[in-house]
């Protein structure tokens, strides 16, 4: 984006306030400023090096849960983008977004009938896959920031209506409580990871409402059992949308067919 694939820099939870920073030009970094504001950066994984680093994290985190993983393909796949969160040169989180097209979605393998019902109702569907957060980081803000930027690209930029994910049944309650997903398909065996899965969906309008209500207010997490307080504020989101809309590199992301 304007010579950089960095979308936004975000302070970790230890900072007193969110004060996220849209990165247009690198700021001079001094020892004092680095200590005062330690940022992780959300990037588009648009190089082989970034994709390789994301794959290493995916494979490592899936292995800790006993799941097989092939990581990411070496080259970008049509209708799919990958985002990473990096602390300096270390990838600490990643998520991929798949857009519905004539090629279909990964979720179609197990839930084609359920997903076709959404399509038949005129809904544009997409999926989030390959989510991995470094267990050493243990940061809600890293997870929320990755999810929010993926949401911005899928919903605010590309206009998709409904998000699909496949999760292990033991994680269903988390996604219901923390993000507002609903179960939309029965438990089935996912052969890609050798574990049971359930289809869950999120109406992006619900996410948009919750961002308006809670985004940019981490202090509200004390009484709200939700991940949305760690999302960006409405004003910050608007800045990211504006930046992505005017950036030449937005055009390099694979567009849905």
C-alpha positions, 0 to 999 in steps of 0.5 A, a space after each residue: 500500500 503506497 509502497 508498503 503492505 502494512 495496513 495498520 499498526 496497533 498497540 498491544 493490550 498493555 497500552 493505556 488506550 487503543 490509539 491505533 495508527 494507520 501507517 502511511 509512512 514509517 515513523 522514526 523509531 527510538 528506544 523511548 518511542 519503542 518502549 512507549 508504544 509497542 505496535 504489532 502490524 497487520 499486513 497482507 501476506 503478499 510475498 513468499 516470505 510472508 506466506 512462508 512465515 504464516 505457514 510455519 505458524 499455522 503448522 505449529 499451532 495446528 500441531 499443538 492441537 494434534 491436527 494435520 496442516 499443509 499451511 498455505 500454498 506457496 502462491 496466492 490463490 484466486 478469491 482468497 487473501 491472507 492477513 498476518 499480524 507481526 511483532 517486528 519480523 515475527 508473525 504472531 497471528 494469521 487469518 485467510 479470507 475466501 470469497 465465494 466464486 465459481 470455484 466454491 468455498 472450502 466449507 462446501 466440502 462438508 456443508 454444500 446443502 446448508 451453504 446453497 440455502 444461503 446462496 439461494 436467498 441471495 446472500 453473498 457468502 465468504 469464509 475465514 480459514 487458517 486462523 492461528 494465533 501464537 500461544 505465547 502472545 495470548 492477546 485478545 487484541 491481536 485476534 480482534 484486530 486480525 478479525 476486524 481487518 478481515 471483516 473490513 475487507 470482506 464486508 465494507 470493501 467487497 460487500 459480502 453479507 454472511 461469514 462462514 467458519 468451521 470450528 471444533 464443537 468444543 469451540 462453538 460456545 466461544 464463537 457464539 458468546 464472543 462474536 455472535 456466530 450461530 450454528 448453521 450445520 450439524 457436527 461432521 468429520 472434517 477430513 482436512 484436519 482429521 477432527 469433527 467440525 460444525 458450521 457456524 455463520 455470522 451476519 455481518 450486520 450483527 458484527 457492524 452493530 456490535 462494532 458501533 456499540 463496543 468497538 474501541 472501548 477495551 474497558 467495556 470488556 470488564 462487563 461485556 463477554 465479547 471480543 468486540 471491545 478490542 475491535 477498532 472504533 467506528 472512526 478508526 474503521 472508517 480510516 482503514 476503509 478509506 485507506 484501503 479504498 484509495 490504495 493501489 495495492 487493494 487492486 492486487 488482492 484477488 477479487 471475487 468472480 
